[in-house]
Amino acid sequence: MDPLKITASTLIMRGQYDGIASMEDLLDFFKLLPNPDKQFAVMPGIAHNSTKAVNYAIAYHILLSFLTQPAPLYRG
C-alpha cells in the first residue's frame, strides 16, 4: 500500500511485542502519510493481536480516543 495515497485521518497502532510489523517499517510508513491528522501509538504489553490480548483495554482506549477527538477549531 502506498501511504501517499491515504488522505484520511489515520491511526497506526503497534503492540510492544509485535513480531509481524517492525517499529522502523511502521514509522517509515507513518512519516509518509500526507494528512497531518495522524497518530502513532505503541501499546505496552501487547503483541500483534491487540483486541484479544490480556491488555486489550489499552487498544480500546486508544481507538476510542482517536475516534472521538474533537475537530480542530483552527487549521491555520
C-alpha positions, 0 to 999 in steps of 0.5 A: 500500500502506498501511504501517499495515497491515504488522505484520511485521518489515520491511526497506526497502532503497534503492540510492544511485542509485535513480531509481524510489523517492525517499529522502523517499517511502521514509522517509515510508513507513518512519516509518509502519510500526507494528512497531518491528522495522524497518530502513532501509538505503541501499546505496552504489553501487547503483541500483534493481536491487540483486541484479544490480548490480556491488555486489550483495554489499552487498544480500546482506549486508544481507538476510542480516543482517536475516534472521538477527538474533537475537530480542530477549531483552527487549521491555520 
